[in-house]
C-alpha cells in the first residue's frame, strides 16, 4: 500500500538517563549505565523497532553544570555512534560536532567514515560552542564572539563539503589486471585558502554513500537561521507555543529560496518532551513527581548559565532580577529569548521557571495520554508548525518505550508515520536528495 | 595449567588489502572492501579467535602516494575501532592519532570513550605526522620541524594524562536518594598552561577502565626513542636483522630506568611480514609473484618519499643518487636510516631495493614454512631482540588466516603464546599495570 499523506519525520534525542533534569533520580532509570555502550545499543534498538528516522546525541566540550548534582557528561559522539552503527541496520545516527574547536579535515574524514560504516546513515548536528567552559578547554584556539563563530562555521562548511566532493563517486577504478587503483582525474586537491582555514585536500577517504552526512542545525538566533537557510537539511528547535512555532517555521522556510533551495529541502523538528500517562491526571502526577526530584541549586545554576546572570542570591519564590539583554549574550541567544518570553508570558517565579525548564531545558513539555499527545503532534504537523519532531524522552528507557509503543502506533493509525522503513539511508528517510558533486563539471588536478 | 614460560605479545597490523604494496592486485584479496566495516570485522574476528593481544590500524592525514597505483586511504581509526569494539570481546584495539594536528582535549575524550565502549581495550599509537602532504591539510596549524613535533607531543601527553586523571575512579557517587551525582572533591580542573596548550579541564567523561589507553609509539629516531622511554608501553619498530634488533632492544630498555620505569613496562614489537608456504620454495615463489605485481612508478614514488629525493629520472637497474643525509630529513628519520643501511649492506640496485621494501615498507619480510617462521620468531624473542611481534600480513584475509592457523598453533605448542585469553583488558594482555591517578594525593579544586 502506498502512503499518500505527508509523513512526519521523528528523531529521538538520547540524553543519559533522560531529558528531565531529575531523570537520574527517577525510578527505573539507569544513570550508572552512562558509559556502557550496551545501554545506548538497547535504546537504539527500541527506536529502530519503532521506525524512527534517526537517533541524535547532543554533545558539549566541557562539563558545564553543577557536578555534585548532575552533569552532561558521557561518551563522545563519533565513537558512540559508530558502535551503534555496528548493531543497527536502518536508523539514522546524528552527532553533535563543533565547528569552533575542530579542524575541517578531521570532521570531514570522521563523518565520511561514519557514513561508510553505517552505509549511509550519518548526520551532523553543527554547533558553534558558545560556552566559556568549552573555551577554557581549548585555550590555544581564539575564543570567538557569537557572529564570528558563525563566520567560522560557514567557512568550515565550505571546506568540509569540498573535501567530501574531492573524490568523485567513480574515482576508485580497482582494475587489478591493469594495475590501476584510482582515476587521478576524479580525485582533486581543493586548494582552499580562506580567512580561517587553509586546506589542500583531497580527503583520504572516498566519497561516502550519502555524499554528505545530513546537515542538522539547532541554533535559532538570526545568525543561526541564516546559516540554516544556507546549509541545514534539518533543524532541531525549541518552540513553546503553536503560534511561535508557526512563525519560526514560516520564517525559516521563506529564507531558503534566496539560496536556490526548495522549502522541502529543510525539515523543521521542534523538540517535544512527552510525559505519558494512562490518564491526563496520571501524566500530570508523574510530571509533578519528576519536578519534585529536581534540586533547586542545580536548576538555578542551569538557569544562570542560560541567562548569563548569577541568580544564586535571589529568592526562589520571587521574580528574576534585571537581565543583561540579548545583545550581551555570547552563548545560545535563541534559548535566552525563549526563556525570557516564557517568564514574561506566564508571570512565573524563579522556582516556577526552573520547573517549567526542568523537562526539556526550554523545549516543549506535554504531560497527557497518548491520544492527547498525538493530537498535539498532529496539530503542529498539519498546521504549518513542523515537519516532524525531535522526541526527547523525559526518562529512559521507559519514556522511549512508551512513546514507541503508545504514540508511534497512534500516529501510524492516523497515516502520519511510516509502518516500515522504505529507504536505506538517512537521506532517504528524510526524503532528501543526495548532493551532487560540486566539482564534477570542472577539470581535475592531476596527482 | 599455568604457563610458566615468558609469553610473546602478538599484535596484528591491518592495512587495507595487506601490507605488500601489490596486495590489492593479488588473488583472493578484497581491496574493494576497504570502506566496508564488515571486512574489518571479519579480520578482527580471525585475530581474536587466534588470541592475538591486539589489532592495530595505521593512519595518516593525507593521501600521500601515487593515487593511480594505490594509496593508503580508508576509514578513520576512532570510528573504525569503535565499530570493531561493538562486535569483539577480547582483542585490544590500537589506533594511530597524531599529536601535531589535534587538540589534547579531543584526543583524551575519544580514547576515554573508546576505552569505555570496548571495556578496557583501547590503545593509542602516538605519531607526530611529518609529511608535507599532511601539513597541507592543516595549513592554519604551524608546520613543525622534527624535534619541535616531539616537544609538542610531550606536552600533548602531559595534558592528556592529566585529563584522564581529572576524574578519580570513585568520583561518580550516584546517590539517587540524597541527590548526589558526583563527588566534586574527586573531579579536578587541571589548569594546564604550557608553551603549546592551555587547557582547564576536567575531561567530560569519567575515568575509563584502563585509566589510560595503552600508549604505543613507532618512531625509532633519537627523539622517538627518548619519547618512548618516557611514555610508551609498546613500540612498533622496523628491524631487518637480529643484531640490529638486539641493539635497539637493549638501547631502548636501558633508557627506562632514568624515568623510574622497569624494562618490562615497555614491550618491543618488531614488525614481521610473513609470506607462508607449505615449502620454503613455495613461499619464495609467492614472494616473487607478489613482487612481480608491483608497479615500479609506485614503489619509486614511495622510495622517493622515504629518502626525500626525487628518483624518477634515475635508471631502475642502477644505484641510488647522492642522498640528502639524515639531518635533512623532516619525516621518518629512523626509516631513512634503515633503508640506506639496507641498500649499503646488500649492495642493491634501485629496483632491488624497491622489491625488498614492497612487502613491509622497511619491516622484515620472511618467506618460508610455518616452522621456519616460528623458528625465526622464537630466536628473536628468546635472544633479547623482542617481546613479541607486530604481525603484518602481506595479503588479506588469507595471509592472516594462515598466520592464525599455522604459526599461532606452532607458537602455542612451543609454550610461547597463550591458548586462551586470561585477562579482560589490553593492559592485562600486555601484562601492564593500570596507571595510578597522579592527582589522588593532592587536594581537588571545587566546582
Interface residues (C-beta under 8 A of the other chain):
Chain A: X24 X25 X31 X32 X35 X36 X37 X41 X60 X61 X62 X63 X66 X67 X68 X69 X70 X71 X72 X73 X74 X75 X76 X78 X79 X80 X81 X82 X83 X84 X85 X86 X87 X101 X102 X103 X105 X106 X109 X110 X112 X113 X114 X116 X117 X133 X136 X137 X138 X139 X140 X141 X172 X174 X176 X177 X179 X180 X181 X182 X183 X184 X187 X193 X196 X197 X198 X199 X200 X201 X202 X204 X205 X206 X208 X293 X295 X447
Chain B: X24 X25 X31 X32 X35 X36 X37 X41 X60 X61 X62 X63 X66 X67 X68 X69 X70 X71 X72 X73 X74 X75 X76 X78 X79 X80 X81 X82 X83 X84 X85 X86 X87 X101 X102 X103 X105 X106 X109 X110 X112 X113 X114 X116 X117 X133 X136 X137 X138 X139 X140 X141 X172 X174 X176 X177 X179 X180 X181 X182 X183 X184 X187 X193 X196 X197 X198 X199 X200 X201 X202 X204 X205 X206 X208 X293 X295 X447
